[in-house]
């Protein structure tokens, strides 16, 4: 499903105007992004948590040449859904 | 979250709360319908099916079937992902990146050698080292134990520390770090470096040697194969030529008494042809009149043979092939394309006809050859 359809669904469910939901959605996205880029975890109420985890730098070995290179550390996004959503989705 | 949203969007908290709860419920709905939900500017929520699998109850040893289920996965949008991966890099981490952006350890080892050379000239700097010695000393001995190649690793190993705590207090450390790593034991460090480089060189030598050996063996094999083949081929050719010559000797006397019937038949067939050719080639005179009074044999054309071969076999030289063409002119339309199995009459040639020094014979042969070649072109 795409964003447009989703906005339609949300407007119906929340009783807000379409414009408002669009605005709210974009601001929500902005807030989430800012927090994540800053490395902070964020809780989406009733949905789950978005966290940023650090993947440590590691050395890898090229299997053929035996060359060793360093992969620099990076941050990765982790999404952990809330327990009841997890359960709900399991059965689908 | 709700407050921040309300403040940012300039909407009442109530509305923001309604929005959030609606998002929550609708997200689940959307996933139920589509198994996938894409939100622009954020990412994609997706249902991932986990296949059912078998497992064993650890205590009882019974087999259990773990049923398949769905799990919710979230992948951030490409741009967002990049931003997150870079994250809030502190200046310390950035510096470390600058020091080793996926660089090969061999290059690092070379750098260390250079640094060592510089330090040997400037002994005053060694006094600064003791401060950094304390944290680095325990790591230096570990490195050579793991593997010689990892000797150069201390730099990346030491660097991650500041990432965890992005406090300005620890920042200065990495700045000093690259040097102290080298300084602590100038006596011990060179050893692992040599070990680092040695295996590589040895490997290269091995590789080059192996390739050379392979090439030499291949050449030898080729030579041996070539000589072997040549010997065999020459053997085959010899065996082909020798029986041909013996045949020629054997068949010549054998044919005439054995096949008188065939001869007469061939003569009968040959005579009208002679007359025809006589008419067309009156000029050649004596040679034509008693051209082919007798036949040695009638040989069916076999594969890969040709008139010249037959001429060589029966008359001893290839140059007499035009006679064969002449004798079989009625059958052969194109002397260079004879169907296999065509019966070729092999006439007995007189001494005069075989004498190439005789001008008349030579001219006759040449003329026949030209005619045959013309027939070829048709």
Interface residues (C-beta under 8 A of the other chain):
Chain A: X1 X2 X3 X5 X6 X9 X10 X13 X14 X15 X16 X20 X21 X23 X24 X25 X26 X27 X28 X29 X30 X31 X32 X33 X36 X37 X38 X39 X42 X43 X44 X45 X46 X47 X48 X50 X52 X54 X56 X57 X59 X66 X67 X68 X69 X70 X71 X72 X73 X74 X75 X76 X77 X79 X81 X85 X86 X88 X89 X90 X91 X92
Chain B: X1 X2 X4 X5 X8 X9 X11 X15 X16 X18 X19 X20 X21 X22 X23 X24 X25 X26 X27 X28 X29 X30 X31 X32 X33 X34 X35 X36 X37 X38 X39 X40 X41 X42 X47 X69 X70 X71 X72 X73 X74 X76 X80 X81 X83 X84 X85 X86 X87 X88 X93 X96 X97 X100 X101 X102 X103 X104 X105 X149 X150 X153 X156 X159 X160 X163 X164 X203
